[in-house]
């Protein structure tokens, strides 16, 4: 696979893709030293800064590694799987187990750190969850996740907030499928309203232990249902 000059648009992306193709196709096997910046820039028809950014992206993907005084070497022919990709591939039960660990501690912090604005946001989210009971399963699950996200946001820890956001796409479809499979909303369009209201009250009054206990119980119940459906496809009754 011969390298050639690139078109003007998205030069860094194109350069990264072209260099990655050289590696993943086997043209540059593990242990190969990449040509120098000047050579690559000339071959690709771009500036050295573009090459530098492309190599940095390859390093972030785990394909190359710079060695002081020696150059940049290929260390893998397949890119390392990023976190969102791993979550998409993971089973919903495994994702939910980690979500439980993260969110219960977030609830503790939320009870300790919540502001008046956080409390208002929690009540608004609880009201929205109740309103969504009149909608379809997807809308209800979205409203449920939004309430949980409001609890995490009240912890005022940006790492926790970002981590929870990463979980959402992997969680959403699993929860929609669970609601549909078990018919959880056939007789009650708003399952788990009492536990969610109790969670909001606990955070509002600053009761960290109650917030943790309430959320732990709720998430454990749903996790058990997820495990049962993964094993047998059967189950009954749940809060989200």
N, C-alpha and C positions, 0 to 999 in steps of 0.2 A: 504494500500500500504506500504509494508515493505521496509525500506532502506537497501541497500547492498553495498558491496565494489565496487569501480569504477576501470575501466581499466586505464592504465597509460596515454593514450593520452587525450589532452585537458581537464585536470582535473578540471580547474576552470569552464569551460563551462558545463562539465558533472555534477559537483556538483551543479551549479546554476540551471540546468535543473531538477535535481532530487529533490532539495528542493522546486523549484517552483511547481513541480507536486504534492508534498505533500500539498501545499497550494491550488492550483486551483482545486484539486480533492475533497477538503473538509476534508482531513485527519487532517489538521491543520486549523480550522476555525478562523475567525476574533476574536482577543482577546487572541489567544493561544501564550504562551511564548515558543520560540524556545529552544531546548536543548542547552546547553553551547557549546562553541567551541571545547572543549576537547572531549565531548561526540559525537558531530557530526563528528569530525575528525576521531575518532576511528570507528564509524559506517560506514562511507564512505570509510575508508582506505586511507585517505589523510592527509596532514599536516594541522596544524591550520591556516597557512597563506592562504592556498587554500580555507578553509572554510570562512575565513575573507573576501576574495575577492568575493566569491559567495554571501555572505550576503550583501556585499556592492552593488552588482549588483541587488539583490532583492530590496534593499532600493531604488536604482535608478529607478526601475520599479514601485515604489509606493506600493509594497506588504508588506514590513516590515518596522519597525521603532525602532531604538535603544532608550531606555529610561535609562537615567543616573542612575546607581546603581540598575536597575531592570532587565535588559536584553534586548533581541530583541523580539518584538511582531508582530504578523500578524495584519495588518491594512486594508487589502483588499484581495479579492480572485481573482481579475482580474487585470492584469498589466495595468498601465496607458499607453495610446496610445502615442507613440512618435511622434515628429513633422513630420518626413517624412511620417509616416503612416496616419496622419491626412490630410496631403496635398494630398496623393493618394486617400483618401476617399472624399475629398472636391470637389464640383463642380468647373469646370474650370472658370466660371464667378466669383465666390468668390476668387479663387486664383488670377485671373487677376486683380481684384479690389485692392488686397493687393500689387500685383506686381507693379501696377501703382503708389501707394503711395511711395513705396520704390525706384523705379527706377527714378522717376522724381527728387527726392531729390539727388539721386546719380549723376544725370546729372549736377545738380547745383555744387556739390562738384568737379566733374570731370572738369568742366570749370575753377574752381578756382585752382585746384591742378595739372592739366595735365602736364606731362613732354614731352620732345621730343620723348622719347621712346613710351609713350602713344599715341601721335599723329601718329607716324608711325604705331602702332598697329591698330589704328582706320582706317587709310587709307587702310591698308592691309585687314582688315575685310570687309570694304566696297567693295573693289575689289573682294574679295571672294564671297560676297553676289551677286554681279553682274554676276560673273562666274557661280554661282549655278543656275542662271535663266535658264540655258540650261539643268539642271538636273530635277529629279523628285521632287514631293512636299516635301518629307522627307528631301532631301538634301538641298532644298531651305530654309525650316524652320530652319534646323540646322545652316545654314550660317547666317540667320537672328538673331537667338538667340546668335550666336557667336559675332555678332556686338554689340548687346545690352550688352553682358557680357564684352566686351572691354570698353564700356562706364562706366560700374560699376567698373571695375578694375581701371580705371583712377581716381576714387574718392579716392583711396588709404585708404580705410576703410575696414579692413579684415572682420569685422562683416557683412557689406553690401555685400561683395563679397561672403561670405559663405551663407548668406541668399538667395541671388539670385540663387546660385547654387542649393539650396534646392528646389526652385521653378521650375527649368528647367524640371525635369521629368514629373511633373504634367501639365506643360504648353505645352510641345512639342506635345503630342498626340492630345490635344484639338485644337491646331493651325493647325496641319496636317488635322484633320477632317474638320475644318472650311474652309480651302483652297479647299479641295475636294468637300465639300457639296455645296459651293457657286460658284464653278468654277472660283475662283479669278484669276487664271493664264491662263485661256483659251485664252484671247486676249492680255494679257501682262504678260510675264513670270517673270517680275521683278516689281511687284506692290510695291509702296511706295519708289521707289528709290530716288525721289526728296526730300522727307522728311528725309530720312536717310542721304542723302548727306548734307542737311541743318543742321542736328544735328551734324554731324562730323565737319562741318565748324564752328558752334557756339562754340563747345568745343575747337576747335583749336585756335580760336581767344580770348578765355577766356570770352565769353559773356554768363554768367550764366542765365540771364533772357531769352535770346533767346533759349538756350539749353532746359530749362524747358518748355517754351511755345511750342517749336517744338515737344518735346517728349510727353508732355501732350496731345496735339492735336492728335498725331498719336495713342497713346494708348487708348484714349477715343473713337476714331473712331472704333478701333478693338473691344473694350469692348462693344460698342453698338451693333455691329454685333453679338458678342457672345450672348448677351442678346436676340436678336431677334431670333437667331437660337435655343436657349434654349426654347423659347416660341412657335415659329411657324415652325422652320426649314427652314425659308426663309430669304433672304436678298440679297444685291447686292453691289459690289464694296468695296474694302478695302485696307488698308496698314496694314502690320503686325507690 
